[in-house]
Amino acid sequence: MKRSTKRIRRFLLFLVGGAMPVILILGMVFRLPPSLITVLILVLGLMLAAMWLWYQANLDATGDEWWQDDQASGWRGY
């Protein structure tokens, strides 16, 4: 995996994680209903958790893993 791809994924994690306090602050400033803020925070939390798991799972991926099948035949050669 290229270095810039890792940097972009970390930046996306930062954006989603940073959106949570921003929503809390904007909710207080604009007096949004607490139920709306709660739903938005939960959705962003689930997105952040899924993105973080995906990021951690692919940290050491090079793209040459044995399970990647470039041909649709399904034959793995063993």
VOLOLO-278644 format. One record per residue: residue in three letters; x, y, z of N, C-alpha, C, O in turn. Coordinates in steps of 0.1 Angstrom, whole numbers. Layout:
<r><rest>ALA</rest><n_xx>X</n_xx><n_yy>Y</n_yy><n_zz>Z</n_zz><ca_xx>X</ca_xx><ca_yy>Y</ca_yy><ca_zz>Z</ca_zz><c_xx>X</c_xx><c_yy>Y</c_yy><c_zz>Z</c_zz><o_xx>X</o_xx><o_yy>Y</o_yy><o_zz>Z</o_zz></r>
...
***
This chain:
<r><rest>MET</rest><n_xx>8</n_xx><n_yy>-12</n_yy><n_zz>0</n_zz><ca_xx>0</ca_xx><ca_yy>0</ca_yy><ca_zz>0</ca_zz><c_xx>9</c_xx><c_yy>12</c_yy><c_zz>0</c_zz><o_xx>19</o_xx><o_yy>13</o_yy><o_zz>7</o_zz></r>
<r><rest>LYS</rest><n_xx>6</n_xx><n_yy>22</n_yy><n_zz>-8</n_zz><ca_xx>14</ca_xx><ca_yy>34</ca_yy><ca_zz>-9</ca_zz><c_xx>13</c_xx><c_yy>42</c_yy><c_zz>4</c_zz><o_xx>3</o_xx><o_yy>42</o_yy><o_zz>11</o_zz></r>
<r><rest>ARG</rest><n_xx>23</n_xx><n_yy>50</n_yy><n_zz>6</n_zz><ca_xx>23</ca_xx><ca_yy>59</ca_yy><ca_zz>18</ca_zz><c_xx>12</c_xx><c_yy>69</c_yy><c_zz>17</c_zz><o_xx>6</o_xx><o_yy>72</o_yy><o_zz>28</o_zz></r>
<r><rest>SER</rest><n_xx>9</n_xx><n_yy>75</n_yy><n_zz>6</n_zz><ca_xx>-1</ca_xx><ca_yy>85</ca_yy><ca_zz>5</ca_zz><c_xx>-15</c_xx><c_yy>79</c_yy><c_zz>7</c_zz><o_xx>-24</o_xx><o_yy>87</o_yy><o_zz>12</o_zz></r>
<r><rest>THR</rest><n_xx>-18</n_xx><n_yy>67</n_yy><n_zz>4</n_zz><ca_xx>-30</ca_xx><ca_yy>61</ca_yy><ca_zz>7</ca_zz><c_xx>-33</c_xx><c_yy>60</c_yy><c_zz>22</c_zz><o_xx>-44</o_xx><o_yy>62</o_yy><o_zz>27</o_zz></r>
<r><rest>LYS</rest><n_xx>-22</n_xx><n_yy>56</n_yy><n_zz>29</n_zz><ca_xx>-23</ca_xx><ca_yy>56</ca_yy><ca_zz>44</ca_zz><c_xx>-26</c_xx><c_yy>69</c_yy><c_zz>50</c_zz><o_xx>-34</o_xx><o_yy>71</o_yy><o_zz>59</o_zz></r>
<r><rest>ARG</rest><n_xx>-20</n_xx><n_yy>79</n_yy><n_zz>44</n_zz><ca_xx>-22</ca_xx><ca_yy>93</ca_yy><ca_zz>49</ca_zz><c_xx>-36</c_xx><c_yy>98</c_yy><c_zz>46</c_zz><o_xx>-42</o_xx><o_yy>104</o_yy><o_zz>55</o_zz></r>
<r><rest>ILE</rest><n_xx>-42</n_xx><n_yy>94</n_yy><n_zz>35</n_zz><ca_xx>-55</ca_xx><ca_yy>98</ca_yy><ca_zz>31</ca_zz><c_xx>-65</c_xx><c_yy>91</c_yy><c_zz>41</c_zz><o_xx>-75</o_xx><o_yy>98</o_yy><o_zz>46</o_zz></r>
<r><rest>ARG</rest><n_xx>-63</n_xx><n_yy>79</n_yy><n_zz>44</n_zz><ca_xx>-72</ca_xx><ca_yy>71</ca_yy><ca_zz>53</ca_zz><c_xx>-71</c_xx><c_yy>77</c_yy><c_zz>67</c_zz><o_xx>-81</o_xx><o_yy>78</o_yy><o_zz>74</o_zz></r>
<r><rest>ARG</rest><n_xx>-59</n_xx><n_yy>81</n_yy><n_zz>71</n_zz><ca_xx>-58</ca_xx><ca_yy>87</ca_yy><ca_zz>85</ca_zz><c_xx>-65</c_xx><c_yy>100</c_yy><c_zz>85</c_zz><o_xx>-71</o_xx><o_yy>104</o_yy><o_zz>95</o_zz></r>
<r><rest>PHE</rest><n_xx>-64</n_xx><n_yy>108</n_yy><n_zz>74</n_zz><ca_xx>-71</ca_xx><ca_yy>121</ca_yy><ca_zz>73</ca_zz><c_xx>-86</c_xx><c_yy>119</c_yy><c_zz>74</c_zz><o_xx>-93</o_xx><o_yy>127</o_yy><o_zz>80</o_zz></r>
<r><rest>LEU</rest><n_xx>-91</n_xx><n_yy>109</n_yy><n_zz>67</n_zz><ca_xx>-106</ca_xx><ca_yy>106</ca_yy><ca_zz>68</ca_zz><c_xx>-110</c_xx><c_yy>102</c_yy><c_zz>82</c_zz><o_xx>-121</o_xx><o_yy>106</o_yy><o_zz>86</o_zz></r>
<r><rest>LEU</rest><n_xx>-102</n_xx><n_yy>94</n_yy><n_zz>89</n_zz><ca_xx>-105</ca_xx><ca_yy>91</ca_yy><ca_zz>103</ca_zz><c_xx>-105</c_xx><c_yy>103</c_yy><c_zz>111</c_zz><o_xx>-114</o_xx><o_yy>105</o_yy><o_zz>120</o_zz></r>
<r><rest>PHE</rest><n_xx>-96</n_xx><n_yy>112</n_yy><n_zz>109</n_zz><ca_xx>-95</ca_xx><ca_yy>125</ca_yy><ca_zz>116</ca_zz><c_xx>-107</c_xx><c_yy>133</c_yy><c_zz>113</c_zz><o_xx>-113</o_xx><o_yy>139</o_yy><o_zz>123</o_zz></r>
<r><rest>LEU</rest><n_xx>-112</n_xx><n_yy>134</n_yy><n_zz>101</n_zz><ca_xx>-124</ca_xx><ca_yy>142</ca_yy><ca_zz>98</ca_zz><c_xx>-136</c_xx><c_yy>136</c_yy><c_zz>104</c_zz><o_xx>-144</o_xx><o_yy>144</o_yy><o_zz>110</o_zz></r>
<r><rest>VAL</rest><n_xx>-138</n_xx><n_yy>123</n_yy><n_zz>104</n_zz><ca_xx>-150</ca_xx><ca_yy>117</ca_yy><ca_zz>110</ca_zz><c_xx>-150</c_xx><c_yy>119</c_yy><c_zz>125</c_zz><o_xx>-160</o_xx><o_yy>122</o_yy><o_zz>132</o_zz></r>
<r><rest>GLY</rest><n_xx>-138</n_xx><n_yy>116</n_yy><n_zz>131</n_zz><ca_xx>-137</ca_xx><ca_yy>118</ca_yy><ca_zz>146</ca_zz><c_xx>-138</c_xx><c_yy>133</c_yy><c_zz>150</c_zz><o_xx>-143</o_xx><o_yy>135</o_yy><o_zz>160</o_zz></r>
<r><rest>GLY</rest><n_xx>-133</n_xx><n_yy>142</n_yy><n_zz>142</n_zz><ca_xx>-134</ca_xx><ca_yy>156</ca_yy><ca_zz>145</ca_zz><c_xx>-148</c_xx><c_yy>161</c_yy><c_zz>143</c_zz><o_xx>-151</o_xx><o_yy>172</o_yy><o_zz>148</o_zz></r>
<r><rest>ALA</rest><n_xx>-156</n_xx><n_yy>155</n_yy><n_zz>135</n_zz><ca_xx>-170</ca_xx><ca_yy>159</ca_yy><ca_zz>132</ca_zz><c_xx>-178</c_xx><c_yy>158</c_yy><c_zz>145</c_zz><o_xx>-188</o_xx><o_yy>165</o_yy><o_zz>147</o_zz></r>
<r><rest>MET</rest><n_xx>-175</n_xx><n_yy>148</n_yy><n_zz>153</n_zz><ca_xx>-183</ca_xx><ca_yy>146</ca_yy><ca_zz>165</ca_zz><c_xx>-183</c_xx><c_yy>158</c_yy><c_zz>175</c_zz><o_xx>-194</o_xx><o_yy>162</o_yy><o_zz>179</o_zz></r>
<r><rest>PRO</rest><n_xx>-172</n_xx><n_yy>163</n_yy><n_zz>179</n_zz><ca_xx>-172</ca_xx><ca_yy>175</ca_yy><ca_zz>188</ca_zz><c_xx>-178</c_xx><c_yy>187</c_yy><c_zz>181</c_zz><o_xx>-184</o_xx><o_yy>195</o_yy><o_zz>187</o_zz></r>
<r><rest>VAL</rest><n_xx>-176</n_xx><n_yy>188</n_yy><n_zz>168</n_zz><ca_xx>-182</ca_xx><ca_yy>199</ca_yy><ca_zz>160</ca_zz><c_xx>-197</c_xx><c_yy>199</c_yy><c_zz>161</c_zz><o_xx>-204</o_xx><o_yy>209</o_yy><o_zz>162</o_zz></r>
<r><rest>ILE</rest><n_xx>-203</n_xx><n_yy>187</n_yy><n_zz>159</n_zz><ca_xx>-217</ca_xx><ca_yy>185</ca_yy><ca_zz>160</ca_zz><c_xx>-222</c_xx><c_yy>189</c_yy><c_zz>174</c_zz><o_xx>-233</o_xx><o_yy>195</o_yy><o_zz>175</o_zz></r>
<r><rest>LEU</rest><n_xx>-215</n_xx><n_yy>184</n_yy><n_zz>184</n_zz><ca_xx>-219</ca_xx><ca_yy>188</ca_yy><ca_zz>198</ca_zz><c_xx>-219</c_xx><c_yy>203</c_yy><c_zz>200</c_zz><o_xx>-228</o_xx><o_yy>208</o_yy><o_zz>206</o_zz></r>
<r><rest>ILE</rest><n_xx>-209</n_xx><n_yy>210</n_yy><n_zz>195</n_zz><ca_xx>-208</ca_xx><ca_yy>224</ca_yy><ca_zz>197</ca_zz><c_xx>-219</c_xx><c_yy>231</c_yy><c_zz>189</c_zz><o_xx>-225</o_xx><o_yy>240</o_yy><o_zz>194</o_zz></r>
<r><rest>LEU</rest><n_xx>-220</n_xx><n_yy>227</n_yy><n_zz>176</n_zz><ca_xx>-231</ca_xx><ca_yy>233</ca_yy><ca_zz>168</ca_zz><c_xx>-245</c_xx><c_yy>231</c_yy><c_zz>174</c_zz><o_xx>-254</o_xx><o_yy>239</o_yy><o_zz>173</o_zz></r>
<r><rest>GLY</rest><n_xx>-247</n_xx><n_yy>219</n_yy><n_zz>180</n_zz><ca_xx>-259</ca_xx><ca_yy>216</ca_yy><ca_zz>186</ca_zz><c_xx>-262</c_xx><c_yy>225</c_yy><c_zz>198</c_zz><o_xx>-274</o_xx><o_yy>229</o_yy><o_zz>199</o_zz></r>
<r><rest>MET</rest><n_xx>-252</n_xx><n_yy>228</n_yy><n_zz>205</n_zz><ca_xx>-254</ca_xx><ca_yy>237</ca_yy><ca_zz>217</ca_zz><c_xx>-256</c_xx><c_yy>252</c_yy><c_zz>212</c_zz><o_xx>-265</o_xx><o_yy>259</o_yy><o_zz>217</o_zz></r>
<r><rest>VAL</rest><n_xx>-249</n_xx><n_yy>256</n_yy><n_zz>202</n_zz><ca_xx>-250</ca_xx><ca_yy>269</ca_yy><ca_zz>197</ca_zz><c_xx>-264</c_xx><c_yy>272</c_yy><c_zz>190</c_zz><o_xx>-270</o_xx><o_yy>282</o_yy><o_zz>193</o_zz></r>
<r><rest>PHE</rest><n_xx>-268</n_xx><n_yy>263</n_yy><n_zz>182</n_zz><ca_xx>-281</ca_xx><ca_yy>264</ca_yy><ca_zz>175</ca_zz><c_xx>-292</c_xx><c_yy>258</c_yy><c_zz>182</c_zz><o_xx>-304</o_xx><o_yy>258</o_yy><o_zz>176</o_zz></r>
<r><rest>ARG</rest><n_xx>-290</n_xx><n_yy>253</n_yy><n_zz>194</n_zz><ca_xx>-301</ca_xx><ca_yy>247</ca_yy><ca_zz>202</ca_zz><c_xx>-309</c_xx><c_yy>236</c_yy><c_zz>195</c_zz><o_xx>-321</o_xx><o_yy>236</o_yy><o_zz>194</o_zz></r>
<r><rest>LEU</rest><n_xx>-301</n_xx><n_yy>227</n_yy><n_zz>189</n_zz><ca_xx>-308</ca_xx><ca_yy>216</ca_yy><ca_zz>182</ca_zz><c_xx>-313</c_xx><c_yy>206</c_yy><c_zz>192</c_zz><o_xx>-309</o_xx><o_yy>205</o_yy><o_zz>203</o_zz></r>
<r><rest>PRO</rest><n_xx>-324</n_xx><n_yy>198</n_yy><n_zz>188</n_zz><ca_xx>-329</ca_xx><ca_yy>189</ca_yy><ca_zz>198</ca_zz><c_xx>-319</c_xx><c_yy>178</c_yy><c_zz>201</c_zz><o_xx>-312</o_xx><o_yy>173</o_yy><o_zz>193</o_zz></r>
<r><rest>PRO</rest><n_xx>-319</n_xx><n_yy>174</n_yy><n_zz>214</n_zz><ca_xx>-309</ca_xx><ca_yy>164</ca_yy><ca_zz>219</ca_zz><c_xx>-310</c_xx><c_yy>151</c_yy><c_zz>211</c_zz><o_xx>-300</o_xx><o_yy>144</o_yy><o_zz>209</o_zz></r>
<r><rest>SER</rest><n_xx>-322</n_xx><n_yy>147</n_yy><n_zz>207</n_zz><ca_xx>-324</ca_xx><ca_yy>135</ca_yy><ca_zz>200</ca_zz><c_xx>-317</c_xx><c_yy>135</c_yy><c_zz>187</c_zz><o_xx>-311</o_xx><o_yy>125</o_yy><o_zz>183</o_zz></r>
<r><rest>LEU</rest><n_xx>-317</n_xx><n_yy>146</n_yy><n_zz>180</n_zz><ca_xx>-310</ca_xx><ca_yy>147</ca_yy><ca_zz>167</ca_zz><c_xx>-295</c_xx><c_yy>147</c_yy><c_zz>169</c_zz><o_xx>-288</o_xx><o_yy>140</o_yy><o_zz>161</o_zz></r>
<r><rest>ILE</rest><n_xx>-290</n_xx><n_yy>153</n_yy><n_zz>179</n_zz><ca_xx>-276</ca_xx><ca_yy>153</ca_yy><ca_zz>182</ca_zz><c_xx>-271</c_xx><c_yy>139</c_yy><c_zz>185</c_zz><o_xx>-261</o_xx><o_yy>134</o_yy><o_zz>181</o_zz></r>
<r><rest>THR</rest><n_xx>-280</n_xx><n_yy>132</n_yy><n_zz>193</n_zz><ca_xx>-276</ca_xx><ca_yy>118</ca_yy><ca_zz>197</ca_zz><c_xx>-276</c_xx><c_yy>109</c_yy><c_zz>185</c_zz><o_xx>-267</o_xx><o_yy>101</o_yy><o_zz>184</o_zz></r>
<r><rest>VAL</rest><n_xx>-285</n_xx><n_yy>110</n_yy><n_zz>176</n_zz><ca_xx>-286</ca_xx><ca_yy>102</ca_yy><ca_zz>164</ca_zz><c_xx>-273</c_xx><c_yy>105</c_yy><c_zz>156</c_zz><o_xx>-267</o_xx><o_yy>95</o_yy><o_zz>151</o_zz></r>
<r><rest>LEU</rest><n_xx>-270</n_xx><n_yy>117</n_yy><n_zz>154</n_zz><ca_xx>-258</ca_xx><ca_yy>121</ca_yy><ca_zz>145</ca_zz><c_xx>-246</c_xx><c_yy>116</c_yy><c_zz>152</c_zz><o_xx>-237</o_xx><o_yy>111</o_yy><o_zz>144</o_zz></r>
<r><rest>ILE</rest><n_xx>-244</n_xx><n_yy>117</n_yy><n_zz>165</n_zz><ca_xx>-232</ca_xx><ca_yy>112</ca_yy><ca_zz>172</ca_zz><c_xx>-231</c_xx><c_yy>97</c_yy><c_zz>170</c_zz><o_xx>-220</o_xx><o_yy>91</o_yy><o_zz>168</o_zz></r>
<r><rest>LEU</rest><n_xx>-242</n_xx><n_yy>90</n_yy><n_zz>172</n_zz><ca_xx>-242</ca_xx><ca_yy>75</ca_yy><ca_zz>171</ca_zz><c_xx>-238</c_xx><c_yy>71</c_yy><c_zz>157</c_zz><o_xx>-231</o_xx><o_yy>61</o_yy><o_zz>155</o_zz></r>
<r><rest>VAL</rest><n_xx>-244</n_xx><n_yy>77</n_yy><n_zz>146</n_zz><ca_xx>-240</ca_xx><ca_yy>74</ca_yy><ca_zz>133</ca_zz><c_xx>-226</c_xx><c_yy>76</c_yy><c_zz>130</c_zz><o_xx>-219</o_xx><o_yy>68</o_yy><o_zz>124</o_zz></r>
<r><rest>LEU</rest><n_xx>-221</n_xx><n_yy>88</n_yy><n_zz>134</n_zz><ca_xx>-207</ca_xx><ca_yy>91</ca_yy><ca_zz>132</ca_zz><c_xx>-198</c_xx><c_yy>81</c_yy><c_zz>140</c_zz><o_xx>-187</o_xx><o_yy>78</o_yy><o_zz>136</o_zz></r>
<r><rest>GLY</rest><n_xx>-202</n_xx><n_yy>77</n_yy><n_zz>152</n_zz><ca_xx>-194</ca_xx><ca_yy>68</ca_yy><ca_zz>160</ca_zz><c_xx>-193</c_xx><c_yy>54</c_yy><c_zz>153</c_zz><o_xx>-183</o_xx><o_yy>48</o_yy><o_zz>153</o_zz></r>
<r><rest>LEU</rest><n_xx>-205</n_xx><n_yy>50</n_yy><n_zz>148</n_zz><ca_xx>-204</ca_xx><ca_yy>37</ca_yy><ca_zz>140</ca_zz><c_xx>-195</c_xx><c_yy>38</c_yy><c_zz>128</c_zz><o_xx>-188</o_xx><o_yy>29</o_yy><o_zz>125</o_zz></r>
<r><rest>MET</rest><n_xx>-196</n_xx><n_yy>49</n_yy><n_zz>121</n_zz><ca_xx>-188</ca_xx><ca_yy>51</ca_yy><ca_zz>109</ca_zz><c_xx>-173</c_xx><c_yy>51</c_yy><c_zz>113</c_zz><o_xx>-165</o_xx><o_yy>45</o_yy><o_zz>107</o_zz></r>
<r><rest>LEU</rest><n_xx>-170</n_xx><n_yy>58</n_yy><n_zz>124</n_zz><ca_xx>-156</ca_xx><ca_yy>59</ca_yy><ca_zz>129</ca_zz><c_xx>-151</c_xx><c_yy>45</c_yy><c_zz>133</c_zz><o_xx>-139</o_xx><o_yy>42</o_yy><o_zz>130</o_zz></r>
<r><rest>ALA</rest><n_xx>-159</n_xx><n_yy>38</n_yy><n_zz>140</n_zz><ca_xx>-155</ca_xx><ca_yy>24</ca_yy><ca_zz>144</ca_zz><c_xx>-152</c_xx><c_yy>15</c_yy><c_zz>132</c_zz><o_xx>-142</o_xx><o_yy>8</o_yy><o_zz>132</o_zz></r>
<r><rest>ALA</rest><n_xx>-161</n_xx><n_yy>16</n_yy><n_zz>122</n_zz><ca_xx>-160</ca_xx><ca_yy>7</ca_yy><ca_zz>110</ca_zz><c_xx>-147</c_xx><c_yy>12</c_yy><c_zz>103</c_zz><o_xx>-139</o_xx><o_yy>3</o_yy><o_zz>98</o_zz></r>
<r><rest>MET</rest><n_xx>-145</n_xx><n_yy>25</n_yy><n_zz>101</n_zz><ca_xx>-133</ca_xx><ca_yy>29</ca_yy><ca_zz>94</ca_zz><c_xx>-121</c_xx><c_yy>26</c_yy><c_zz>101</c_zz><o_xx>-111</o_xx><o_yy>22</o_yy><o_zz>95</o_zz></r>
<r><rest>TRP</rest><n_xx>-120</n_xx><n_yy>27</n_yy><n_zz>115</n_zz><ca_xx>-109</ca_xx><ca_yy>24</ca_yy><ca_zz>122</ca_zz><c_xx>-105</c_xx><c_yy>9</c_yy><c_zz>121</c_zz><o_xx>-94</o_xx><o_yy>5</o_yy><o_zz>120</o_zz></r>
<r><rest>LEU</rest><n_xx>-115</n_xx><n_yy>0</n_yy><n_zz>122</n_zz><ca_xx>-113</ca_xx><ca_yy>-14</ca_yy><ca_zz>121</ca_zz><c_xx>-107</c_xx><c_yy>-17</c_yy><c_zz>107</c_zz><o_xx>-98</o_xx><o_yy>-25</o_yy><o_zz>105</o_zz></r>
<r><rest>TRP</rest><n_xx>-113</n_xx><n_yy>-11</n_yy><n_zz>96</n_zz><ca_xx>-108</ca_xx><ca_yy>-13</ca_yy><ca_zz>83</ca_zz><c_xx>-94</c_xx><c_yy>-8</c_yy><c_zz>81</c_zz><o_xx>-85</o_xx><o_yy>-15</o_yy><o_zz>75</o_zz></r>
<r><rest>TYR</rest><n_xx>-91</n_xx><n_yy>3</n_yy><n_zz>87</n_zz><ca_xx>-77</ca_xx><ca_yy>9</ca_yy><ca_zz>87</ca_zz><c_xx>-67</c_xx><c_yy>-1</c_yy><c_zz>94</c_zz><o_xx>-57</o_xx><o_yy>-3</o_yy><o_zz>88</o_zz></r>
<r><rest>GLN</rest><n_xx>-71</n_xx><n_yy>-5</n_yy><n_zz>106</n_zz><ca_xx>-62</ca_xx><ca_yy>-14</ca_yy><ca_zz>113</ca_zz><c_xx>-60</c_xx><c_yy>-28</c_yy><c_zz>106</c_zz><o_xx>-49</o_xx><o_yy>-33</o_yy><o_zz>106</o_zz></r>
<r><rest>ALA</rest><n_xx>-71</n_xx><n_yy>-33</n_yy><n_zz>100</n_zz><ca_xx>-70</ca_xx><ca_yy>-46</ca_yy><ca_zz>93</ca_zz><c_xx>-61</c_xx><c_yy>-45</c_yy><c_zz>80</c_zz><o_xx>-55</o_xx><o_yy>-55</o_yy><o_zz>76</o_zz></r>
<r><rest>ASN</rest><n_xx>-60</n_xx><n_yy>-33</n_yy><n_zz>74</n_zz><ca_xx>-52</ca_xx><ca_yy>-31</ca_yy><ca_zz>62</ca_zz><c_xx>-39</c_xx><c_yy>-24</c_yy><c_zz>64</c_zz><o_xx>-33</o_xx><o_yy>-20</o_yy><o_zz>54</o_zz></r>
<r><rest>LEU</rest><n_xx>-34</n_xx><n_yy>-23</n_yy><n_zz>76</n_zz><ca_xx>-22</ca_xx><ca_yy>-16</ca_yy><ca_zz>78</ca_zz><c_xx>-10</c_xx><c_yy>-22</c_yy><c_zz>71</c_zz><o_xx>-2</o_xx><o_yy>-15</o_yy><o_zz>65</o_zz></r>
<r><rest>ASP</rest><n_xx>-9</n_xx><n_yy>-35</n_yy><n_zz>72</n_zz><ca_xx>2</ca_xx><ca_yy>-42</ca_yy><ca_zz>67</ca_zz><c_xx>0</c_xx><c_yy>-48</c_yy><c_zz>53</c_zz><o_xx>8</o_xx><o_yy>-56</o_yy><o_zz>48</o_zz></r>
<r><rest>ALA</rest><n_xx>-11</n_xx><n_yy>-45</n_yy><n_zz>47</n_zz><ca_xx>-15</ca_xx><ca_yy>-50</ca_yy><ca_zz>34</ca_zz><c_xx>-6</c_xx><c_yy>-44</c_yy><c_zz>23</c_zz><o_xx>-4</o_xx><o_yy>-32</o_yy><o_zz>23</o_zz></r>
<r><rest>THR</rest><n_xx>-2</n_xx><n_yy>-53</n_yy><n_zz>14</n_zz><ca_xx>7</ca_xx><ca_yy>-48</ca_yy><ca_zz>3</ca_zz><c_xx>0</c_xx><c_yy>-49</c_yy><c_zz>-11</c_zz><o_xx>4</o_xx><o_yy>-43</o_yy><o_zz>-21</o_zz></r>
<r><rest>GLY</rest><n_xx>-11</n_xx><n_yy>-57</n_yy><n_zz>-11</n_zz><ca_xx>-18</ca_xx><ca_yy>-59</ca_yy><ca_zz>-24</ca_zz><c_xx>-14</c_xx><c_yy>-72</c_yy><c_zz>-30</c_zz><o_xx>-20</o_xx><o_yy>-76</o_yy><o_zz>-40</o_zz></r>
<r><rest>ASP</rest><n_xx>-5</n_xx><n_yy>-79</n_yy><n_zz>-24</n_zz><ca_xx>0</ca_xx><ca_yy>-92</ca_yy><ca_zz>-30</ca_zz><c_xx>-4</c_xx><c_yy>-104</c_yy><c_zz>-21</c_zz><o_xx>2</o_xx><o_yy>-114</o_yy><o_zz>-22</o_zz></r>
<r><rest>GLU</rest><n_xx>-15</n_xx><n_yy>-102</n_yy><n_zz>-14</n_zz><ca_xx>-19</ca_xx><ca_yy>-113</ca_yy><ca_zz>-5</ca_zz><c_xx>-24</c_xx><c_yy>-125</c_yy><c_zz>-12</c_zz><o_xx>-28</o_xx><o_yy>-124</o_yy><o_zz>-24</o_zz></r>
<r><rest>TRP</rest><n_xx>-22</n_xx><n_yy>-137</n_yy><n_zz>-6</n_zz><ca_xx>-25</ca_xx><ca_yy>-149</ca_yy><ca_zz>-13</ca_zz><c_xx>-39</c_xx><c_yy>-151</c_yy><c_zz>-17</c_zz><o_xx>-43</o_xx><o_yy>-158</o_yy><o_zz>-26</o_zz></r>
<r><rest>TRP</rest><n_xx>-48</n_xx><n_yy>-145</n_yy><n_zz>-9</n_zz><ca_xx>-62</ca_xx><ca_yy>-147</ca_yy><ca_zz>-11</ca_zz><c_xx>-68</c_xx><c_yy>-138</c_yy><c_zz>-22</c_zz><o_xx>-80</o_xx><o_yy>-140</o_yy><o_zz>-26</o_zz></r>
<r><rest>GLN</rest><n_xx>-60</n_xx><n_yy>-129</n_yy><n_zz>-27</n_zz><ca_xx>-65</ca_xx><ca_yy>-120</ca_yy><ca_zz>-38</ca_zz><c_xx>-65</c_xx><c_yy>-128</c_yy><c_zz>-51</c_zz><o_xx>-54</o_xx><o_yy>-132</o_yy><o_zz>-55</o_zz></r>
<r><rest>ASP</rest><n_xx>-76</n_xx><n_yy>-130</n_yy><n_zz>-57</n_zz><ca_xx>-78</ca_xx><ca_yy>-138</ca_yy><ca_zz>-69</ca_zz><c_xx>-80</c_xx><c_yy>-129</c_yy><c_zz>-81</c_zz><o_xx>-91</o_xx><o_yy>-123</o_yy><o_zz>-82</o_zz></r>
<r><rest>ASP</rest><n_xx>-71</n_xx><n_yy>-127</n_yy><n_zz>-89</n_zz><ca_xx>-72</ca_xx><ca_yy>-118</ca_yy><ca_zz>-101</ca_zz><c_xx>-81</c_xx><c_yy>-125</c_yy><c_zz>-112</c_zz><o_xx>-86</o_xx><o_yy>-118</o_yy><o_zz>-121</o_zz></r>
<r><rest>GLN</rest><n_xx>-82</n_xx><n_yy>-138</n_yy><n_zz>-111</n_zz><ca_xx>-90</ca_xx><ca_yy>-145</ca_yy><ca_zz>-121</ca_zz><c_xx>-103</c_xx><c_yy>-150</c_yy><c_zz>-114</c_zz><o_xx>-103</o_xx><o_yy>-154</o_yy><o_zz>-103</o_zz></r>
<r><rest>ALA</rest><n_xx>-114</n_xx><n_yy>-149</n_yy><n_zz>-121</n_zz><ca_xx>-127</ca_xx><ca_yy>-152</ca_yy><ca_zz>-116</ca_zz><c_xx>-130</c_xx><c_yy>-167</c_yy><c_zz>-115</c_zz><o_xx>-141</o_xx><o_yy>-172</o_yy><o_zz>-112</o_zz></r>
<r><rest>SER</rest><n_xx>-120</n_xx><n_yy>-176</n_yy><n_zz>-119</n_zz><ca_xx>-122</ca_xx><ca_yy>-190</ca_yy><ca_zz>-119</ca_zz><c_xx>-124</c_xx><c_yy>-196</c_yy><c_zz>-106</c_zz><o_xx>-130</o_xx><o_yy>-207</o_yy><o_zz>-104</o_zz></r>
<r><rest>GLY</rest><n_xx>-118</n_xx><n_yy>-190</n_yy><n_zz>-95</n_zz><ca_xx>-118</ca_xx><ca_yy>-196</ca_yy><ca_zz>-82</ca_zz><c_xx>-107</c_xx><c_yy>-206</c_yy><c_zz>-79</c_zz><o_xx>-106</o_xx><o_yy>-210</o_yy><o_zz>-68</o_zz></r>
<r><rest>TRP</rest><n_xx>-99</n_xx><n_yy>-209</n_yy><n_zz>-89</n_zz><ca_xx>-88</ca_xx><ca_yy>-219</ca_yy><ca_zz>-87</ca_zz><c_xx>-77</c_xx><c_yy>-211</c_yy><c_zz>-80</c_zz><o_xx>-72</o_xx><o_yy>-201</o_yy><o_zz>-85</o_zz></r>
<r><rest>ARG</rest><n_xx>-72</n_xx><n_yy>-217</n_yy><n_zz>-69</n_zz><ca_xx>-61</ca_xx><ca_yy>-210</ca_yy><ca_zz>-61</ca_zz><c_xx>-48</c_xx><c_yy>-217</c_yy><c_zz>-64</c_zz><o_xx>-38</o_xx><o_yy>-211</o_yy><o_zz>-59</o_zz></r>
<r><rest>GLY</rest><n_xx>-47</n_xx><n_yy>-228</n_yy><n_zz>-70</n_zz><ca_xx>-35</ca_xx><ca_yy>-234</ca_yy><ca_zz>-74</ca_zz><c_xx>-30</c_xx><c_yy>-244</c_yy><c_zz>-63</c_zz><o_xx>-18</o_xx><o_yy>-247</o_yy><o_zz>-63</o_zz></r>
<r><rest>TYR</rest><n_xx>-38</n_xx><n_yy>-249</n_yy><n_zz>-55</n_zz><ca_xx>-34</ca_xx><ca_yy>-259</ca_yy><ca_zz>-45</ca_zz><c_xx>-43</c_xx><c_yy>-270</c_yy><c_zz>-45</c_zz><o_xx>-40</o_xx><o_yy>-280</o_yy><o_zz>-37</o_zz></r>
***
